[in-house]
């Protein structure tokens, strides 16, 4: 099928998954820079224009019709929307949670918004970018925010690069052995093995504290921070116990949720995975693109579960999943390789997604490089509201040797009291001194 000139390409299966999931429950994610001092709005707007010229996916809109299916199309040239305001104390978080539940309009372009907030006394500021999840992942979003801060600091208004060709998509970059459409028997065997693995510890324990009947959505955010000393001590303890910080974060979250219940629980953990190291050739982080997948697995947790053993189990199992190609398979499990994706697919997709097992999610973008041009930046992190079947969406990052966890939850489904109990328990586990 020949596409009209205004249509650029169909959405990749991963991009399509998050576009359609966004129709079920808003999947915006926000990257956030907290800094000392203020920024000049005119510099922010100028920097946004440069960033938009450098990133092709900031100049597109998404069309979904019966003739062409789900496609990226050329945008109208609209600049990135920019809003500014003030905040008191930590009330800037309210503006962030509002962004998490404000969907982009159908056909809108660009699929990015910028929000700048400064404290009433002009001593602090927050710069945030809100993305439609189909055009970027957390790592790409963080790198765009770093680029924006550099442009602002240098008062840069450089012309757009002459070569702004789009990156290869996720599926275009799969290694030959994981191009599942070319290996249907192997794909089916892996799918069977994955489903059997999901059931390896027996029935999953439902989250009794998670409301299944909520008709509204109330995104909320709890930010946990470990000091530099606590972060370094956690990294040292992870090395001593032969695991990773990511494994420890996952284990602490599972243990904290188990402690809300009355006994042992078989809990389901989901983790977005940066697929770049598992693609060929390995794609760069810029310009922005969507290069993540999701792996999930159950883990039994009881009152006497050891944090470090559970962390090792999670780390080892995740590595096995990635080695056998589960990350490359995830979106194919929803039939999203079948093109074109027509609007009538949404009803079936919605039913499938909302029947997902209850889980808790940990998304970790790892260490973020400092913005050398702007030493007043203290923290860079990101946030996302969980889906209706998720208790917590833990958005983890590290900036300046400080671990930052933005725990997103839906107050219509999980009470703020219980969410705070999870947060407090996690902090106690991760910040504990050896003893």
Secondary structure by P-SEA (a helix, b strand, c coil): ccccccccccccaaaaaaaaaaaaccbbbbbbbbbcccccaaaaaaaaaaaaaacccccbbbbbccccccccccccccccbbbbbccccccaaaaaaaaaaccccccccccbbbbbbbccccccbbbbbbbccccccaaaaaaaaaaaaaaaaacccccccccccccccccccccccccccccaaaaaaaaaaaaaaaaccccccccccccccccbbbbbbbbbbbcaaaaaaaaaaaaaacccaaaaaaaaaaaaaaaacccccbbbbbbbbccccccccccccccbbbbbbcccbbbbbcccccaaaaaaaaaaaaaaaaaaccccccccccccccccccccaaaaaaaaaaacccbbbbbbbccccccccccccccccccccccccccccccccccccbbbbbbbbccccccaaaaaaaaaaaaaaaacccc
